[in-house]
Amino acid sequence: MKVNGEIVSIQENCSLGEYLKKHGFQTGRIAVERNGEIVPKAQYETCMLSDADTLEIVHFVGGG
């Protein structure tokens, strides 16, 4: 699987929500694109990942 331009390996099938938690992402402050489509936060737990997927994970940053 490719995440933010880097090749990563997933050992077993897992949901997007599980992957994000395992890798320390705070889901309240990110947006995720999977294979060119935005994944709604409500679907993180049901969206199953595979090695063929490409993810782009964007962090929201506050500032002024």
C-alpha positions as CSV (number, residue, x, y, z in Angstrom):
1,M,0.0,0.0,0.0
2,K,1.2,3.6,-0.6
3,V,0.6,6.2,2.1
4,N,1.5,9.8,1.4
5,G,3.9,8.7,-1.3
6,E,5.7,6.0,0.7
7,I,5.3,2.2,0.2
8,V,4.1,0.5,3.4
9,S,3.1,-3.0,4.2
10,I,0.0,-4.1,6.0
11,Q,0.3,-7.5,7.6
12,E,-3.4,-8.3,7.7
13,N,-6.6,-6.8,6.4
14,C,-7.7,-4.0,8.6
15,S,-10.1,-1.1,8.5
16,L,-8.9,2.5,7.8
17,G,-9.9,3.4,11.3
18,E,-7.7,0.6,12.8
19,Y,-4.8,1.7,10.6
20,L,-5.1,5.3,11.6
21,K,-5.3,4.5,15.3
22,K,-2.4,2.0,15.1
23,H,-0.2,4.7,13.5
24,G,-1.1,7.5,15.9
25,F,-3.4,9.6,13.7
26,Q,-6.0,11.7,15.5
27,T,-9.1,11.3,13.3
28,G,-10.6,14.6,14.4
29,R,-7.9,16.6,12.7
30,I,-7.3,14.7,9.4
31,A,-8.8,14.1,6.0
32,V,-8.2,10.8,4.1
33,E,-8.2,10.2,0.4
34,R,-8.3,6.5,-0.7
35,N,-7.5,5.8,-4.3
36,G,-8.4,9.3,-5.3
37,E,-11.7,9.6,-3.3
38,I,-12.3,11.3,0.0
39,V,-13.4,8.8,2.7
40,P,-16.0,10.2,5.1
41,K,-15.1,9.9,8.7
42,A,-18.3,7.9,9.3
43,Q,-16.8,5.2,7.0
44,Y,-13.3,4.9,8.6
45,E,-14.3,1.7,10.6
46,T,-16.0,0.0,7.6
47,C,-13.5,0.9,4.9
48,M,-11.2,-2.1,4.5
49,L,-7.7,-1.6,3.3
50,S,-5.6,-3.7,0.9
51,D,-2.0,-3.6,-0.4
52,A,-3.3,-2.2,-3.7
53,D,-4.6,1.0,-2.0
54,T,-3.1,4.5,-2.2
55,L,-3.8,6.7,0.8
56,E,-3.2,10.4,1.2
57,I,-3.6,11.6,4.8
58,V,-3.8,15.4,5.4
59,H,-3.5,17.0,8.8
60,F,-5.4,20.2,9.5
61,V,-3.3,22.9,11.1
62,G,-4.7,25.9,12.9
63,G,-3.2,29.3,12.7
64,G,-3.8,32.8,11.7
